[in-house]
Amino acid sequence: MIRKYLVAGLFTLLPLVVTVWILKGIFNALVGIFRGPLTWLAHAIQLPDPPTWGLALFSALATGLLLLLVGALVGNFVGRQLLDWLDELMMHVPVVKTIYGATRQLMGAIQSGQGGSFKEVVLVEWPHPGSFTLGFVAHRDCSWAVAGGESMVAVYVPTAPNPTSGYVVMIETTKVRPVDLSADQALTWAVSGGVVVPARAPRTIGRAPEQP
């Protein structure tokens, strides 16, 4: 009986703990960004160092205003031109362009399936034989990377709870099984750690792959 109550309590509190952990990470990141400038400004006008709660409040407000500003810029021609210029500038900075470009393309693919990427959900045997997971077809034909790669497909395997920290694996096309799921359903399943499943089980999971 005690074990039953402990397990019930664990699963009841786990979503709250995860939520608090994520919010704490966001809180610390926001405070870290604005701590230096606000502390410098306080010293410049001869005021004491701002308290942590003040930094957090200002950081949250500033972040919200920044998001609203960027959203407003995207909605008009001048703003889009400005963002395109900023995007081009970032892509010309050494080292930064590698990280920025890869992250931008990944987020774009996850969000909207740009360029045909991340639209096709597949079942792959990974990370070892007998273990399966869902992934997204990122690109077909891996001949640029390995001899005989024409018959291989690059599959992006998202991780939980952050899908952007996933893995890219090259797998023989014959070992990739199509799945009757939308990209949103597969991504939700991955981010939830497998807890949130589609309302109706897909009929094509486990179907033998088609021969090329």
C-alpha positions as CSV (number, residue, x, y, z in Angstrom):
1,M,0.0,0.0,0.0
2,I,2.8,2.4,0.9
3,R,4.5,1.6,-2.4
4,K,1.3,2.3,-4.3
5,Y,0.9,5.7,-2.6
6,L,4.6,6.6,-3.3
7,V,4.3,5.8,-7.0
8,A,1.0,7.7,-7.3
9,G,2.5,10.7,-5.6
10,L,5.6,10.5,-7.8
11,F,3.6,10.5,-11.0
12,T,1.3,13.3,-9.7
13,L,4.2,15.6,-8.8
14,L,6.5,14.8,-11.7
15,P,4.8,17.1,-14.3
16,L,5.0,19.9,-11.7
17,V,8.6,19.3,-11.0
18,V,9.5,19.3,-14.7
19,T,7.6,22.5,-15.2
20,V,9.3,24.2,-12.3
21,W,12.7,23.0,-13.5
22,I,12.1,24.4,-17.0
23,L,10.8,27.7,-15.6
24,K,13.8,27.9,-13.3
25,G,16.1,27.5,-16.2
26,I,14.4,30.3,-18.1
27,F,14.4,32.5,-15.0
28,N,18.2,32.0,-14.5
29,A,18.9,32.6,-18.2
30,L,16.9,35.9,-18.2
31,V,18.5,37.2,-15.0
32,G,21.9,36.3,-16.4
33,I,21.4,38.3,-19.6
34,F,20.3,41.5,-17.9
35,R,22.3,41.4,-14.6
36,G,25.4,43.0,-16.1
37,P,23.7,45.9,-17.9
38,L,21.3,46.7,-15.1
39,T,24.0,46.5,-12.4
40,W,26.2,48.9,-14.5
41,L,23.2,51.3,-14.9
42,A,22.5,51.2,-11.2
43,H,26.1,52.1,-10.4
44,A,26.1,54.8,-13.0
45,I,23.2,56.6,-11.3
46,Q,24.5,55.7,-7.9
47,L,21.9,53.3,-6.9
48,P,22.3,49.9,-5.0
49,D,22.5,46.7,-7.0
50,P,19.1,45.6,-8.2
51,P,17.5,42.7,-6.3
52,T,17.1,39.4,-7.9
53,W,13.3,39.7,-8.1
54,G,13.8,43.1,-9.8
55,L,16.1,41.6,-12.4
56,A,13.7,38.8,-13.0
57,L,10.7,41.2,-13.5
58,F,12.7,43.5,-15.8
59,S,14.0,40.5,-17.8
60,A,10.6,39.0,-18.3
61,L,9.2,42.4,-19.4
62,A,12.1,43.1,-21.7
63,T,11.9,39.6,-23.3
64,G,8.1,40.0,-23.8
65,L,8.6,43.4,-25.5
66,L,11.4,42.0,-27.6
67,L,9.2,39.1,-28.8
68,L,6.4,41.6,-29.6
69,L,8.8,43.8,-31.5
70,V,10.2,41.0,-33.6
71,G,6.6,39.7,-34.3
72,A,5.6,43.2,-35.4
73,L,8.7,43.6,-37.6
74,V,7.9,40.3,-39.3
75,G,4.4,41.5,-40.2
76,N,5.6,44.5,-42.3
77,F,7.9,45.0,-45.3
78,V,10.4,47.2,-43.6
79,G,10.7,44.9,-40.7
80,R,11.2,41.9,-42.9
81,Q,14.0,43.7,-44.8
82,L,15.7,44.6,-41.5
83,L,15.5,41.0,-40.2
84,D,16.8,39.7,-43.5
85,W,19.7,42.1,-43.2
86,L,20.4,40.9,-39.7
87,D,20.1,37.3,-40.8
88,E,22.6,37.9,-43.6
89,L,25.0,39.6,-41.1
90,M,24.9,36.6,-38.8
91,M,25.6,34.3,-41.7
92,H,28.9,36.2,-42.4
93,V,30.3,36.0,-38.9
94,P,32.8,33.1,-38.6
95,V,31.9,30.3,-36.1
96,V,28.6,32.1,-35.3
97,K,27.3,31.4,-38.8
98,T,27.7,27.7,-38.3
99,I,25.7,27.5,-35.1
100,Y,23.2,30.1,-36.2
101,G,22.6,28.7,-39.6
102,A,22.2,25.1,-38.4
103,T,19.8,26.1,-35.6
104,R,17.7,28.3,-37.9
105,Q,17.3,25.5,-40.5
106,L,16.5,22.9,-37.8
107,M,13.9,25.1,-36.2
108,G,12.4,26.0,-39.5
109,A,12.2,22.3,-40.5
110,I,10.6,21.3,-37.2
111,Q,8.1,24.1,-37.3
112,S,6.9,24.0,-40.8
113,G,8.7,21.2,-42.8
114,Q,10.5,23.6,-45.1
115,G,12.0,22.2,-48.2
116,G,10.2,18.9,-47.7
117,S,12.2,18.1,-44.6
118,F,10.6,16.6,-41.5
119,K,7.3,15.8,-43.2
120,E,7.8,12.1,-43.5
121,V,7.7,10.2,-40.2
122,V,9.5,6.8,-40.1
123,L,10.2,4.0,-37.7
124,V,13.9,3.1,-37.4
125,E,15.8,0.4,-35.4
126,W,17.9,2.6,-33.2
127,P,20.1,2.9,-31.1
128,H,20.7,-0.8,-31.2
129,P,19.0,-3.9,-32.8
130,G,15.7,-4.7,-31.3
131,S,15.1,-1.1,-30.1
132,F,12.9,1.2,-32.2
133,T,12.0,4.9,-32.3
134,L,10.3,7.5,-34.5
135,G,12.3,9.8,-36.6
136,F,11.9,12.3,-39.5
137,V,13.4,11.9,-42.9
138,A,15.8,14.8,-43.3
139,H,17.4,13.9,-46.7
140,R,17.5,11.0,-49.1
141,D,20.7,9.9,-50.8
142,C,23.8,10.0,-48.5
143,S,26.3,9.4,-51.3
144,W,28.0,12.6,-50.4
145,A,29.1,11.1,-47.1
146,V,29.7,7.4,-47.7
147,A,30.3,5.1,-50.7
148,G,27.0,3.5,-51.7
149,G,25.0,6.1,-49.8
150,E,22.5,6.4,-52.7
151,S,20.6,3.7,-50.9
152,M,20.7,5.4,-47.5
153,V,18.5,8.0,-45.9
154,A,19.4,10.6,-43.3
155,V,16.9,10.4,-40.4
156,Y,16.6,13.0,-37.6
157,V,15.8,11.4,-34.2
158,P,14.5,14.0,-31.7
159,T,15.1,13.7,-28.0
160,A,12.9,14.5,-25.0
161,P,12.1,17.1,-23.7
162,N,14.2,19.2,-26.1
163,P,13.7,18.0,-29.7
164,T,16.5,20.3,-31.0
165,S,19.2,18.2,-29.3
166,G,18.5,15.1,-31.3
167,Y,20.6,12.8,-33.4
168,V,21.1,12.4,-37.2
169,V,21.7,8.9,-38.4
170,M,22.2,7.4,-41.9
171,I,20.3,4.2,-42.4
172,E,19.7,1.9,-45.3
173,T,16.4,2.7,-47.0
174,T,15.3,-0.9,-46.6
175,K,15.6,-0.6,-42.8
176,V,13.4,2.5,-42.7
177,R,9.7,1.8,-42.1
178,P,7.0,4.4,-43.1
179,V,4.6,5.4,-40.3
180,D,1.1,6.8,-40.8
181,L,1.6,9.8,-38.5
182,S,1.8,13.5,-39.0
183,A,5.0,15.3,-38.1
184,D,3.2,17.1,-35.2
185,Q,2.0,13.8,-33.8
186,A,5.4,12.3,-33.9
187,L,7.1,15.4,-32.4
188,T,4.5,15.5,-29.6
189,W,5.2,11.8,-28.8
190,A,8.9,12.4,-28.7
191,V,8.8,15.6,-26.6
192,S,6.4,14.0,-24.1
193,G,8.8,11.1,-23.6
194,G,6.4,8.7,-25.2
195,V,3.5,9.5,-22.9
196,V,1.3,11.4,-25.3
197,V,0.3,9.0,-28.1
198,P,-2.0,9.5,-31.1
199,A,-5.7,9.0,-30.5
200,R,-5.7,6.2,-33.1
201,A,-2.8,3.8,-33.4
202,P,-1.2,4.1,-36.8
203,R,-1.8,1.1,-39.1
204,T,1.5,1.2,-40.8
205,I,3.8,0.9,-37.9
206,G,5.9,-2.2,-38.3
207,R,4.9,-2.6,-42.0
208,A,7.7,-4.1,-44.0
209,P,9.7,-1.4,-45.9
210,E,9.2,-1.0,-49.6
211,Q,12.1,-2.2,-51.7
212,P,13.6,0.7,-53.7
